[in-house]
Amino acid sequence: MNVESFIPYLSEPNVKLQELKEKDKEIFLNKPGQSNRELNPYWKAGGDGLPQNNPGRSDNPKILDVNWLKKSLRRAEEQALRDNKCLEEVVAERWGSLETVQTMIVEAERMSNTQQNKSYHKRCYNDKNDRDSHRISRIRKRLRSKSRSRSKDRARKYNIPDYSSQHHTELKQNYHKPKDNDNYHQQTMPANSSRIKNWKKDKNDEKRYPITELPVSEPKQVDLWNINNTNGTNKNTGDVLTEAEINKLGANIIKAELMGDDELAAQLKIQLEHARKHVTSCNTRVQEENVILTRTDAKGTARPIQPRNQSKWENYRNKKTIETHISGERVRHFADDDKYSLQEMFQREKGRSTIEDEAVFVKLASKNIDHMDDTFERQIARTDSEAKQEKWDRAQAIKEHKNLSKCMDNCSWCLDSKNMLKHMIVAMDSVICLSLPACISLSTGHCILTPIQHVACQLQLDEDVWDRLMEFKRKLTKMFTDEDFYPIFFEVYKIRSKFSHMQLECIPLPKKIGELSPIYFKKALLECETEWSMNKKIIDLTCKGIRHAIPNGLSYFMVEFASHPGYAHVIEDEEMFPQNFAKEIIGGMLDLDHNFWRKPKRQSFEEQRIKVLEFTEKWSNYKSS
C-alpha cells in the first residue's frame, strides 16, 4: 500500500478543473428557470417564461352560434311587424344587409355540424373507456368479496393493479355539462335510441316554450346581377332591397352601360325601379297621436290630469303616516290636506271618483280584517310618493283614452263611425239626430233620439242639447197624438257601459192600450230586481224631472208617457236588470212574439228604405212647427 491510496492527491490542474465546473454550475443555476424546483415550465430549454404562440394557427373570424343568429333574425321579424317596417330595413340597421345575416347563418351551421362530428367521435371513445373501466372494476370487486383478510396477498398473487383511483379520475375528466348539440347521436343514428333524454332536450322545445308564428314573409336570398354573367335571369325582381344594395345595383347598371351590354343594363334598370317602389311602399310609418290625457268621473265630466308637485327627494321616501289627531281632536282626514287650499280641495273632491276609495276598502276587506273602518282611516292617512301617484294617474288616463277611442270607433250612433247607418236618419240638426231602428220595429213609428256628440245619458247633456231634445219630444208627441197614438219614451243607462251612447227610444201604441201603460210599468218596476234595495223602487217624475230626480253617476231606467211625466228607477244590480226591460213590457201589452223584442231580425235595405220614406213623409209636416 502506498501513500497515495489513502492521502488525497491534489494537483493544480485538477483544482482548476473543479473550480471551472463549480463556476459553470453557478452560472447555470443563476439563469431563471434552471433550478429543479422551478414550477414554470416555460423557463426550461432556454424559454422566456411565456407560452409560445402557434405560428401555424390563423386568426379566423369568430363564428357566432347558429341558434343565436336565428333568434336574432326572428326578433328582427317581430320588430319589423311591430314597427310596421320592412324586414330588410330592420336587419340593415344592425348587420348591414339581409344577405350578410343569411351568409353568417350558413357558415355557423357548417361549423356547428363539424363540431358535432368531433364531439360525437370523442364521446364514443370516452364511452368505450368507461365500459372498460366498469368491467375491470367489477372484476376487482368480485375478487375482493372472496376474502377481506387476504385481499393484499391475493392482489399481489394475481398482480392486479389498482383501478379504483384511475376509474374515478377518468369519470371526473370525461363528465361534461350537457351542451346544445349533445343530441347529435340520436339525430344521426335513430335506430339506437328512439327518444331523447329529458336533460338532452333542446332549450327551444316548442312544447315547453311555444312560439307564435308571425305573418312575416320568409326571408329570401337577394341575388344582385353579375355584369359578367350574360345568361343569368332575374329571379328576385320583386324583392325589397336595402339602401346599400340599391346603390350597388346602380353601380352595376353604370358598369353594364360602360361595357356596352345594353340588354343587361335595361334589365337592371327594371329591377331598380321595382326595388324603389317597394321601398317607397314600406316607408309608411304609424304617426304618433298627441292627445291631452283626461280622466272622466262618474258624472261624465272630463278633466285633464294635473302634474303633482314633488321635491327631488320625493322618490326616495317611503310611506309615512300623517298625524290626523292632536290632543284628541281631528285636524286632518287625508294625507294631502295641508298641500291644497280649501278651493283646490273642493275642486279635487268634485272631480274625484269614489272608485279609488272603494278599491282601498275592497283590498282591506279581502284580508279578513275585523275593523275595516279603522284600518281604512289609517290607510288614507298614509302618504305615498308623488311619483307613484302621478304614474298611476297617467296609466289610468291612457287606459281610459284607449277604451274611449275603441268605443267611439265601434259606436253605431256616432256620425264618424263606420258602423253608423246613415240611410236610417230621418232628421238631424246641430245637436240631435232622429233615426229609425235597423231591425223590425215593435210598432209603426218606432224611432230613436240620439245626441250628435258621444254622451252617455240624459243627465250628462248640456243645457242647449237638453232643450233641443225636449223640443224633438214635443214634436213627436204632437205627431203621434194627431194620429190617435200614445207615445212612450224610455231610456236605460248602465254605468258599467261607461262610454255608451245615449238612446232615447219612442214607441207609439194604440191609444186604448197606451193609456194603460203607466199601470203596467209601475207594476213591473215594483217587481224588478231583488225585494230589498237601497233606493226607492219607483221615483215619480211628476214633481221634478229626471235631471233632478236621479243623481248623476247612478245607473237608472226612465219612462215617460204622453199623459204622465213618468217614472224612474235606480238600477242597483245591472246584471239582473235586462236591457230590453221596456220592450218586453210593450211586447206583452201588444201580445207580440218574443223574437220581436228579444232577438229582433234585421230588415233588408229595401224594407229599411220604405220605412224611412214613410216616416219622413209624416215628419215633414211637424219638423218646422
C-alpha positions in Angstrom: 0.0 0.0 0.0 1.4 3.4 -1.0 0.7 6.7 0.5 -1.4 7.9 -2.5 -4.1 5.4 -1.8 -5.2 7.0 1.5 -4.0 10.5 1.1 -5.9 12.6 -1.4 -3.8 13.6 -4.4 -4.3 17.2 -5.3 -2.7 18.7 -8.3 -3.0 22.2 -9.7 -4.9 21.1 -13.0 -7.4 19.2 -11.0 -8.1 22.1 -8.7 -8.6 24.5 -11.7 -10.9 22.0 -13.4 -13.0 21.6 -10.3 -13.3 25.4 -9.9 -14.4 25.8 -13.5 -17.1 23.2 -13.1 -18.4 24.9 -9.9 -18.3 28.3 -11.7 -20.3 26.9 -14.7 -22.8 25.3 -12.4 -23.2 28.6 -10.5 -23.8 30.5 -13.8 -26.2 27.8 -14.9 -28.2 28.0 -11.7 -28.3 31.8 -11.8 -30.3 31.6 -15.1 -34.1 31.9 -14.5 -35.9 28.6 -14.6 -32.9 26.3 -14.5 -33.5 25.1 -10.9 -35.2 21.7 -10.4 -37.7 23.5 -8.1 -38.9 25.8 -10.8 -42.7 25.5 -11.4 -43.0 27.5 -14.6 -42.4 25.0 -17.5 -41.8 27.8 -20.0 -38.4 28.8 -18.4 -37.0 25.4 -19.3 -34.9 24.8 -22.5 -33.9 28.4 -22.8 -37.5 29.8 -22.7 -38.6 33.3 -21.7 -41.3 32.2 -19.2 -44.2 32.9 -21.6 -46.1 30.4 -23.8 -45.2 30.5 -27.4 -47.9 31.4 -29.9 -48.7 28.7 -32.5 -47.3 30.2 -35.8 -49.4 27.8 -37.8 -52.7 28.9 -36.4 -54.5 31.5 -38.4 -56.7 34.2 -36.8 -60.0 33.1 -38.3 -63.0 35.3 -37.7 -65.3 34.2 -34.8 -68.2 32.1 -35.9 -71.4 33.0 -33.9 -73.8 30.5 -32.6 -76.4 29.4 -35.2 -79.2 29.3 -32.7 -78.4 32.9 -31.6 -78.3 34.1 -35.1 -81.7 32.5 -35.9 -83.2 34.0 -32.8 -81.8 37.4 -33.7 -83.4 37.2 -37.1 -86.7 36.2 -35.5 -86.5 39.2 -33.2 -85.9 41.4 -36.2 -89.0 40.0 -37.9 -91.1 40.7 -34.8 -89.7 44.3 -34.6 -90.5 44.8 -38.3 -94.1 43.7 -37.7 -94.4 45.7 -34.6 -93.0 49.0 -36.1 -94.6 48.4 -39.5 -91.2 48.3 -41.2 -89.6 46.2 -43.9 -87.5 43.3 -42.6 -84.6 44.3 -44.8 -84.6 47.8 -43.3 -84.5 46.5 -39.7 -81.8 43.9 -40.5 -79.7 46.6 -42.3 -79.6 48.7 -39.1 -77.6 46.0 -37.3 -76.0 43.7 -39.8 -75.7 45.8 -42.9 -78.0 43.6 -45.1 -80.1 40.6 -45.1 -77.6 38.7 -47.3 -74.9 39.2 -44.6 -77.1 37.6 -41.9 -78.0 34.6 -44.1 -74.4 34.1 -45.0 -73.5 34.1 -41.3 -76.2 31.5 -40.6 -75.0 29.2 -43.3 -71.4 29.4 -42.1 -72.4 28.9 -38.5 -74.5 25.8 -39.4 -71.4 24.4 -41.3 -69.1 24.9 -38.3 -71.8 23.5 -35.9 -72.0 20.3 -37.9 -68.2 20.0 -37.9 -68.1 20.4 -34.1 -70.9 17.9 -33.7 -69.0 15.3 -35.6 -65.9 15.8 -33.4 -68.0 15.7 -30.3 -69.7 12.5 -31.4 -66.5 10.6 -32.1 -64.9 11.8 -28.8 -68.0 10.8 -26.9 -67.9 7.3 -28.4 -64.2 6.9 -27.4 -65.0 8.1 -23.9 -67.9 5.7 -23.6 -65.6 2.8 -24.6 -63.1 3.7 -21.9 -65.9 3.9 -19.4 -67.1 0.4 -20.2 -63.6 -1.0 -19.9 -63.2 0.8 -16.5 -66.5 -0.6 -15.3 -65.6 -4.2 -16.4 -62.2 -4.0 -14.6 -63.9 -2.6 -11.5 -66.4 -5.4 -11.4 -63.6 -8.0 -11.6 -61.8 -6.3 -8.7 -64.9 -6.2 -6.6 -65.6 -9.9 -7.3 -62.0 -10.8 -6.2 -62.2 -8.6 -3.0 -65.5 -10.2 -2.0 -64.0 -13.7 -1.5 -61.7 -12.8 1.4 -61.3 -9.5 3.1 -58.4 -10.7 5.2 -56.3 -11.9 2.3 -57.0 -9.1 -0.1 -53.5 -7.8 -0.2 -51.9 -11.2 -0.8 -54.5 -12.1 -3.4 -53.8 -8.8 -5.2 -50.1 -9.5 -5.2 -50.6 -13.1 -6.4 -52.8 -12.2 -9.4 -50.8 -9.0 -10.0 -54.0 -6.9 -10.3 -53.3 -3.2 -10.5 -55.5 -0.7 -8.5 -58.0 0.7 -11.0 -60.3 2.4 -8.5 -58.5 5.7 -8.5 -57.9 5.5 -12.2 -61.6 4.9 -12.8 -62.7 7.8 -10.6 -60.3 10.1 -12.4 -61.5 9.1 -15.8 -65.1 9.6 -14.8 -64.3 13.0 -13.4 -62.4 14.1 -16.5 -64.9 12.7 -19.0 -68.0 14.2 -17.5 -69.0 17.5 -19.1 -72.0 19.8 -18.8 -74.7 18.9 -21.4 -74.5 21.1 -24.5 -77.0 22.1 -27.1 -75.6 19.7 -29.6 -75.5 16.6 -27.3 -78.4 15.1 -29.1 -76.4 14.7 -32.3 -76.0 10.9 -31.8 -79.8 10.5 -31.6 -80.3 12.6 -34.7 -77.7 10.7 -36.8 -78.5 7.2 -35.6 -82.2 6.9 -34.7 -82.1 3.1 -34.6 -80.0 3.1 -31.4 -82.2 5.5 -29.5 -85.8 6.3 -30.3 -86.2 9.3 -28.0 -84.0 12.0 -26.4 -83.5 12.1 -22.7 -85.0 14.9 -20.6 -81.7 16.5 -19.8 -80.7 16.5 -23.5 -83.8 18.2 -24.8 -83.3 21.5 -26.7 -84.0 24.7 -24.8 -86.2 25.9 -27.6 -88.6 22.9 -27.3 -91.9 24.0 -28.8 -93.9 22.2 -26.1 -92.1 24.0 -23.3 -91.7 27.3 -25.0 -94.4 27.8 -27.6 -93.5 30.3 -30.2 -96.2 32.2 -32.1 -95.6 32.3 -35.8 -95.7 35.8 -37.1 -97.2 36.6 -40.5 -93.9 37.8 -41.9 -92.7 36.8 -45.3 -89.9 34.3 -45.3 -86.5 35.9 -45.8 -85.3 35.5 -49.4 -81.8 35.5 -50.7 -81.2 38.7 -52.7 -79.1 37.9 -55.8 -77.5 41.0 -57.4 -76.8 40.9 -61.1 -73.3 40.0 -62.0 -72.2 42.0 -65.0 -70.0 39.2 -66.3 -73.0 36.7 -66.3 -74.7 37.2 -69.6 -77.0 34.3 -69.5 -78.4 34.9 -66.0 -82.1 35.5 -65.3 -83.7 37.9 -62.8 -85.4 35.8 -60.1 -85.7 38.4 -57.4 -87.1 41.4 -59.2 -89.8 41.9 -56.6 -87.6 41.6 -53.5 -87.1 44.7 -51.3 -83.5 45.8 -51.3 -81.7 47.8 -48.7 -80.1 51.2 -49.5 -76.6 49.7 -49.8 -77.9 47.0 -52.3 -79.7 49.7 -54.3 -76.5 51.7 -54.6 -74.7 48.5 -55.6 -77.3 47.8 -58.2 -77.0 51.3 -59.6 -73.2 50.9 -59.9 -73.8 47.6 -61.8 -76.0 49.5 -64.2 -73.3 52.0 -64.9 -70.7 49.2 -65.4 -73.1 47.4 -67.8 -73.6 50.6 -69.8 -69.8 51.2 -70.0 -69.2 47.7 -71.2 -71.8 48.1 -73.9 -74.2 45.4 -72.5 -77.5 47.3 -73.1 -79.7 44.3 -72.5 -78.3 43.7 -69.0 -78.5 47.4 -68.3 -82.2 47.5 -69.2 -83.0 44.5 -67.0 -81.1 46.1 -64.1 -83.0 49.3 -64.5 -86.3 47.5 -64.3 -85.1 45.7 -61.2 -84.0 49.1 -59.7 -87.4 50.6 -60.4 -89.3 47.7 -58.7 -86.9 48.0 -55.7 -87.6 51.7 -55.3 -91.3 51.2 -55.5 -91.2 48.5 -52.8 -89.0 50.8 -50.6 -91.5 53.6 -51.0 -94.4 51.4 -50.0 -92.6 50.1 -47.0 -91.7 53.5 -45.7 -95.2 54.2 -44.3 -95.0 55.0 -40.7 -97.6 54.9 -38.0 -98.0 58.5 -36.9 -98.0 59.2 -33.2 -101.2 60.6 -31.8 -100.8 63.5 -29.5 -103.7 63.8 -27.2 -104.5 65.5 -23.9 -104.9 62.9 -21.2 -108.1 63.3 -19.3 -110.0 61.5 -16.5 -113.7 61.1 -16.6 -115.5 61.0 -13.3 -118.8 59.2 -12.5 -120.7 62.3 -13.5 -119.3 62.3 -17.0 -117.1 65.3 -16.5 -113.7 65.0 -18.2 -110.7 66.9 -16.7 -107.1 66.8 -17.8 -104.7 65.2 -15.3 -102.6 67.7 -13.4 -98.9 67.1 -12.6 -98.3 66.6 -8.9 -95.9 68.8 -7.0 -93.0 66.8 -5.7 -89.5 67.5 -4.4 -86.3 65.9 -5.8 -86.1 63.6 -2.8 -89.7 62.5 -3.0 -88.9 59.4 -5.0 -86.7 58.1 -2.2 -89.2 58.4 0.6 -91.2 55.6 1.9 -94.8 55.7 3.0 -95.3 57.5 6.3 -98.4 58.1 8.4 -99.6 61.6 8.9 -101.0 62.7 12.2 -104.8 63.1 12.0 -105.5 64.0 15.6 -103.8 66.5 18.0 -104.9 66.5 21.7 -107.8 64.2 20.8 -109.2 66.5 18.1 -109.2 65.7 14.4 -107.1 68.1 12.4 -107.0 66.4 9.0 -108.5 63.4 7.2 -106.3 62.8 4.3 -102.5 62.9 3.9 -102.5 65.7 1.4 -104.9 68.1 3.3 -102.1 70.5 4.0 -101.0 70.7 0.4 -104.1 72.3 -1.1 -106.3 75.3 -0.2 -110.0 75.0 0.5 -110.9 75.9 -3.1 -108.4 73.4 -4.5 -109.7 70.7 -2.2 -113.2 71.4 -3.3 -112.3 71.1 -7.0 -110.4 67.9 -6.4 -113.3 66.4 -4.5 -115.8 67.3 -7.2 -113.6 65.7 -9.8 -112.6 62.8 -7.6 -114.1 59.3 -8.3 -115.2 57.0 -5.5 -113.5 54.1 -7.3 -110.2 54.9 -5.6 -111.6 54.7 -2.1 -113.7 51.7 -2.9 -110.6 49.9 -4.2 -108.7 50.5 -0.9 -111.7 49.4 1.1 -112.1 46.2 -1.0 -108.4 45.5 -0.6 -108.7 45.7 3.1 -111.8 43.5 3.1 -110.0 40.8 1.2 -107.5 40.5 4.1 -110.3 39.4 6.5 -109.7 42.4 8.8 -112.3 42.7 11.5 -112.3 46.5 12.0 -112.1 47.7 8.4 -113.4 51.2 9.1 -110.5 52.0 11.5 -108.0 50.4 9.1 -109.4 52.4 6.2 -109.0 55.7 8.1 -105.4 54.8 8.8 -104.8 53.7 5.2 -106.0 57.0 3.7 -103.9 58.9 6.2 -100.7 57.4 4.8 -99.0 59.4 2.1 -97.4 57.7 -0.9 -94.7 59.1 -3.2 -96.0 61.6 -5.7 -94.1 59.9 -8.5 -96.1 56.7 -8.0 -99.4 58.5 -7.8 -98.6 60.5 -11.0 -97.6 57.3 -12.7 -100.8 55.7 -11.7 -102.9 58.7 -12.9 -101.1 58.6 -16.3 -101.7 54.9 -16.7 -105.4 55.2 -15.9 -105.8 58.2 -18.3 -104.1 56.3 -21.1 -106.3 53.3 -20.5 -109.4 55.4 -20.4 -108.4 57.1 -23.7 -107.9 53.8 -25.4 -111.2 52.5 -24.3 -113.0 55.7 -25.3 -111.4 55.6 -28.8 -112.3 52.0 -29.2 -115.9 52.6 -28.2 -116.3 55.6 -30.5 -114.8 53.7 -33.4 -117.3 50.9 -33.0 -120.3 53.1 -31.9 -123.4 52.7 -34.1 -124.7 56.2 -33.3 -121.7 58.4 -33.9 -121.6 60.0 -37.3 -117.9 59.5 -37.8 -118.2 55.7 -37.0 -118.1 53.1 -39.8 -121.0 51.3 -38.1 -123.4 54.2 -38.4 -126.3 53.5 -40.8 -126.7 57.0 -42.3 -129.6 55.9 -44.5 -131.7 55.4 -41.4 -131.5 59.1 -40.4 -134.8 61.0 -40.7 -133.9 64.4 -39.3 -130.8 66.0 -37.8 -129.7 69.4 -36.5 -126.5 70.5 -34.9 -127.0 68.6 -31.7 -129.8 66.0 -32.0 -130.4 63.2 -34.5 -133.7 61.4 -35.2 -133.3 58.0 -36.8 -135.1 54.7 -37.1 -134.0 51.2 -35.9 -132.4 48.9 -38.5 -134.3 45.9 -37.1 -138.1 45.1 -37.1 -140.0 47.8 -35.2 -142.3 46.9 -32.4 -144.9 49.3 -33.8 -145.3 51.7 -36.7 -143.4 54.9 -35.9 -140.7 53.4 -33.6 -137.9 55.9 -33.6 -134.7 56.8 -31.6 -133.4 60.2 -30.5 -129.6 60.4 -30.0 -127.2 63.3 -29.5 -124.6 64.1 -32.1 -121.9 64.1 -29.6 -120.9 60.9 -27.7 -122.8 61.4 -24.4 -123.7 58.5 -22.1 -127.1 59.6 -20.7 -129.6 62.5 -20.4 -128.0 63.6 -17.1 -124.8 64.5 -18.8 -126.3 66.5 -21.6 -125.6 70.2 -21.9 -128.4 72.7 -21.4 -128.7 73.6 -25.1 -128.7 69.9 -26.1 -131.4 69.2 -23.4 -133.6 72.0 -24.7 -133.4 70.6 -28.3 -134.2 67.1 -27.0 -137.3 68.4 -25.3 -138.3 70.1 -28.5 -138.0 66.9 -30.5 -140.0 65.1 -27.9 -142.8 67.7 -28.1 -143.0 67.4 -31.9 -143.1 63.6 -31.8 -145.8 63.6 -29.1 -147.9 66.0 -31.2 -147.4 64.0 -34.4 -148.4 60.7 -32.8 -151.3 62.2 -30.8 -152.8 63.6 -34.0 -152.7 60.1 -35.5 -154.5 58.7 -32.4 -151.4 57.1 -31.0 -150.0 57.1 -27.5 -146.2 57.6 -27.5 -143.9 56.2 -24.8 -140.3 57.4 -24.3 -137.8 55.3 -22.3 -134.1 55.1 -21.7 -131.8 52.6 -20.0 -128.4 53.7 -18.7 -125.9 51.4 -17.1 -122.8 52.9 -15.6 -120.9 49.6 -16.4 -121.1 50.7 -20.1 -119.1 53.9 -19.2 -118.7 55.0 -22.8 -122.1 54.1 -24.2 -124.1 56.4 -26.5 -127.4 57.8 -25.2 -130.5 56.4 -26.8 -134.0 57.7 -26.1 -136.4 55.4 -27.8 -140.0 56.3 -28.7 -142.6 53.6 -29.4 -146.2 54.7 -30.2 -149.0 52.5 -29.1 -152.7 52.5 -29.9 -154.4 54.9 -27.6 -156.6 52.4 -25.8 -153.6 50.2 -25.0 -151.3 53.1 -24.3 -153.4 54.7 -21.7 -152.9 51.6 -19.5 -149.1 51.6 -19.9 -148.4 53.6 -16.7 -150.0 50.8 -14.7 -148.0 48.1 -16.5 -144.7 49.9 -16.0 -145.4 50.7 -12.3 -146.2 47.1 -11.5 -143.1 45.8 -13.4 -140.8 48.3 -11.7 -142.1 47.2 -8.2 -141.3 43.6 -9.1 -137.9 44.1 -10.8 -134.5 43.1 -9.3 -134.5 42.0 -5.6 -137.1 42.6 -2.9 -134.8 44.6 -0.7 -133.0 47.5 -2.2 -131.0 50.6 -1.0 -133.1 53.0 -3.1 -136.8 53.5 -3.8 -138.2 51.2 -6.3 -140.1 53.9 -8.1 -139.3 57.6 -8.3 -142.3 59.6 -9.5 -141.2 62.3 -12.0 -144.4 64.4 -11.5 -142.8 67.0 -9.2 -139.3 67.1 -10.8 -137.7 65.9 -14.0 -135.2 63.1 -14.5 -132.3 65.5 -14.3 -133.2 66.5 -10.7 -134.7 63.2 -9.5 -131.7 60.9 -10.2 -128.2 61.8 -9.0 -125.6 62.0 -11.7 -123.4 58.9 -11.7 -126.0 56.2 -11.0 -127.5 53.6 -13.3 -131.1 54.2 -14.0 -134.2 53.5 -16.1 -136.7 56.1 -17.0 -140.0 56.0 -18.8 -142.2 58.9 -19.9 -145.8 58.8 -21.2 -147.8 61.2 -23.3 -150.3 62.0 -20.5 -148.0 61.3 -17.5 -144.5 62.6 -16.5 -143.4 59.0 -16.0 -141.3 57.0 -13.5 -137.6 56.4 -12.8 -135.8 53.6 -11.2 -132.2 53.3 -9.8 -130.6 50.2 -11.1 -128.6 48.5 -8.3 -127.8 45.2 -10.0 -127.0 45.8 -13.6 -126.8 42.1 -14.4 -130.3 41.4 -13.1 -131.9 44.3 -14.9 -132.4 43.5 -18.6 -131.5 45.9 -21.3 -134.8 45.3 -23.1 -136.9 45.8 -20.0 -139.3 48.3 -21.6 -139.6 46.4 -24.9 -140.6 43.3 -23.0 -143.4 45.1 -21.3 -144.6 46.8 -24.5 -144.4 43.4 -26.4 -146.5 41.8 -23.7 -149.1 44.6 -24.0 -149.3 44.2 -27.8 -149.2 40.4 -27.5 -146.2 40.1 -29.8 -143.9 37.2 -30.3 -140.8 37.3 -28.0 -138.5 37.3 -31.0 -139.6 40.9 -31.8 -138.0 42.3 -28.7 -135.6 39.6 -27.5 -133.8 38.8 -30.8 -135.1 41.3 -33.4 -134.5 40.4 -37.0 -132.6 42.8 -39.2 -134.5 44.2 -42.1 -133.3 44.3 -45.7 -132.2 47.5 -47.3 -135.3 47.9 -49.3 -137.5 47.4 -46.2 -135.5 50.0 -44.4 -135.7 52.5 -47.2 -139.5 52.2 -47.4 -139.8 52.6 -43.6 -137.6 55.7 -43.7 -139.6 57.3 -46.6 -142.9 56.7 -44.8 -141.7 58.2 -41.5 -140.1 61.2 -43.3 -143.4 62.0 -45.1 -145.2 62.2 -41.7 -142.4 64.1 -40.0 -142.1 66.7 -42.7 -145.4 68.3 -41.5 -144.2 68.8 -38.0 -140.4 69.5 -38.2 -141.0 73.2 -38.8 -143.7 73.7 -36.1 
